[in-house]
Amino acid sequence: MSFKLTYWDKDTRTHRQVDVDFDIFTISFNRSLSKDEFENLLTDISSAMWGNPIRFGNTKVHIHGVDYFTYHQVWLDVSEKKVVVIIPTPLGIKLPASCSEIVQKLVFVCQKYCEIKFFRGDKEVKP
């Protein structure tokens, strides 16, 4: 998947567009997490990456972060029912193999709380 990202180039003082490719992974829980489980999940996720959680209520958080070990950018949408992982790859760079480590860490963290289903795009795969 890809989209056009528009940004302000301060050197040329113009708007520019860049193609950004990305992969989407979804970790879906078989039940809604309790409030305590949700908070523990956020703590576990934040121990794996740098990021600034943005809360949208008690059970919805966006995290725009960077993985501690791969230094790759990761966008997360975390709720009590699922975790959506978006890994952007700007400028047409192919998704590095190290990004699978990011997803594996998140799958492992989520499996601590309940049974999960794992999707790459819209296709279910075995974690």
N, C-alpha and C positions, 0 to 999 in steps of 0.2 A: 504494500500500500504506500501511497505517497500523497503529499499535499504541497502547496506553495506557501512558503513562509515569507512574509513581507517584513522588512526591517529598515530602520533609518541608518544610512551610512554617513557617519559624522564627518568623514574625510571629504566625500564628494557632495555632501549636503543634499542627498537625494534618497528616495525610497528605492530599495532593491528587492528583488525576489530570488529566492533560492528554493530548489526542489529538496524536500526532506522526505526520505523514505523512513518507514517505521514498521516494526512488528508489534502485534497486539497479542498478549497472552491473558487468559482469564482463568483464575483459580476460583471455582465455585464451591461453596460449602453445602453439605447436605442438610444443614439446619442453620438458623440464625444464631450467631454467637451472643452469649450473654454480655452485659455491660463490662464485667470484669475480664472476660475472655477477650473482648474487643480491645480494651486498654492494654492487656498483656501482649496481644498481637502487635499493636502499634509500638510497644517498647521493643519487642523482638525485631521488628522491621527496622526501627531506627538504630538498632545496634549493628546493622549490616550496611548502613549507608549514611552519608551526610545528606541532610535535607531539612527543609522547613515545612512541617506539617501545617496545612491550612484547614481548619475545622469548619464544616458546614453542618452544624448540629451535633448531637451526641454520638451518632453512628455513621458519619460520613466524613472522610478526611482525604484531601489531596496532598500528595507529597511529590515535589519536584526535587529529585535528589541525584546524588552521584555515588556509585558503588565504591566502598572503601578499597577494594582490591584491584578492580579493573579501571577505575576512574571513568567509567562510562556513564553517561546521563541516563536516568531512569525516571519515568513519570508514573506515579501510582494513584489509583483511585480505590480507596479502601472503604468498604462498608461491612456491616455485620453479616452480609450474605455472600460477598465475593470480593476478590482483589483483582483489579484490572491493571496489567503491567504494560506500559508502552515504552518501547526502546527505540528512540529516534536515531537515525543514521544520516546526518546532514551531508550535503554535497555528493550524493550518490555513492558514498562509501559502503561497501558490503558489510553486513552485520558480522562482527567478529565472533569467533567461536567462544571467546571468553564471556559473551553475553548469555550463553546457555548456563554458565555458572551462576549468574545473577538470578535467573529464573529458577534454577534448581534450589538455590538457597531459600527463595521465597516459598517454593512448594514445600520444602522440608519444614519451614517455620509454620506454615498453615496446617500441615498434617498433624502437628502437635495438638491441635484443638478439636478437630473432627475429621470425618471422611470428606474427601474432596473429589471434584471432577476437574480435569485440566483441559483447556482448549487453546489451540493456536489458531488465531483468527476465529472462524466459526466451526472448525473441525475438532472434535474431541480426540485427544490422544492420551496414552498411558503416561503418567508422570514417572 
